[in-house]
């Protein structure tokens, strides 16, 4: 990159610019320009450092947010897996009950089903309590 060439103001234009001759006014002018340029560059560096720092802070914040969201999603996933497992068990139990009832119905249609009667408890009267 080529450094910018700044022409001295018109009041300094008539001064000699050869290398062997050091002009104090020209030297001060160039020194002032260099200091102004350094100030601009320092300001740009400070602004870039602030932007970099703010971006790093935002990245750290978003990382922690992402990690907390990930942990929350993992918890929800485990809960859903547990729910699915319990629903599978319920489904298998219901299927087994349906199969058992289907078999009873088919036996009843064929006439081979023997109904099991409930045993009636022999109830004693109040005067038969001691027996």
N, C-alpha and C positions, 0 to 999 in steps of 0.2 A: 504494500500500500504506500502510496506516495504522500509524504507530509504536505499539508496545505501551505501554499506560498501566499503570504500576506504582504501586500505592498505597504510600505510605511505611509503615514499620512502625508498630505501634500507639503506640509511645512518641513518635512525631512527629505523630500524628494531631491533637493538640490545638493545634498551632502554626498561626499565621495563614499563608494561602497567597496573599494578594493580591499583585499585581505590584509595587505601589509599595513594599512592605515586603520587604526581603531578609532572609530568615532564614538564618543560617549553617548550622544543622543540616540544614535542608531542602536548601540548596544543596550541602552535602557529600554528603548522601544521593543526590541526583540525579547529582552528579559521580561518585560511586562506581558507581552503576548504569550510567552512560554508559561508564565505563572497563571495567566487567565485560562490557558488551555489545560494546565494541570488541575486547576480548580474545577473546570468542567468535567474532566475525566474522573476526579475524586468524587464528584457529585454523582456521576453515572455509576461508579463502582458502588457507592453507598446505596443508591436506589436498587441496583441489581442484587446486592446482598440482602436488602430488606425483602425484596420479592422472593428470593431463594429461601430465606428463612420462613416467610409466610407460607410458601408452597410446601416446605418440609413439615411445618406444623399442621397444615391441612392434610397432608398425606398421613401423618401420624394419627391424626384424629379420625380420618376415614378408615385407616387400618384397624383402629380399636373398635370403631363402629361395625366394620365388617366382621371382626372376630366375634363381637357380641351377637350380631345377627346370625352368624354361623352357629354359635352355641345354642341360640334359641331355636333355630331350625332343627338342629340335631335332637334337642329335647322333644320337640313336636314330632319328629320322625319316630323316635323311640316310643312315644305314647301311641302313635298311630299303629306302629308294628304290634304293640301289646293289644290294642283294640282288635286288630285283624286276627291275631292269634286266638283271642277269646271268642271272636265271631266264628272262626273255623271250628273251634271245639263245640260251640252251640249248634252249628250247622251239622256236624257229624252226629251229635246226639239226637238232633231232630230227625236226621235221615235214618238212623238206627230205629227210632221209635216208629217212623212211618213204615219202614220195612216190616217191623214186628206186627203192626196193625194190618198191613196188607196180607201178611201170612195168616193172621187170625180170620180176616174176612174171607180169604180163599178157602180156609178150612170150614168156615161156617156155611159157605155156599155148597160145599161138598157134603155137608152134614157130619163131618168128622170132628167137629169142635165140641168138646165136652165143657160145659160151663162149670166153672168152679163157683160153688156157692159159699157164701160167707158162713162161717160157723157162728151160729147164734149162741151167745153165751147163755147158759142156763141161769135164769134169774130166780133167786130164792125169795120166797115171801118172808115177811118180817118174822114170822114165827119159826122159820126154818134156819135161822141165822146160826144156831149152835151146832148144826150138823156139819 
